[in-house]
Amino acid sequence: MDYDPRWGDGSNDPWCTHCRQPITPKQQSVRVDFPHDPHGFRGLSGLYHAECSKPFASMARAMNMLSFRRI
């Protein structure tokens, strides 16, 4: 049977929302919140590795700006 990292490694480290790998205490992490997914149930809002978060943080900023725009 092959090892699958999603089975867990016995640690309590949080997992990156994008790459699904553990975020160790030595790694930088970023919390990204999307306006239409405040609790992360749709799989967008959550904790990301700093490198994984860059495109998602950019999208979240754009969506936040658009949500304040009045028509």
ABEGO torsion letter per residue (X at the ends): XBBBAAAEAGBABBBBAAAGBBBBAABBBBBBBBAABAAGAAGABEBBBAAAAAAAAAAAAAAAAAAABBX
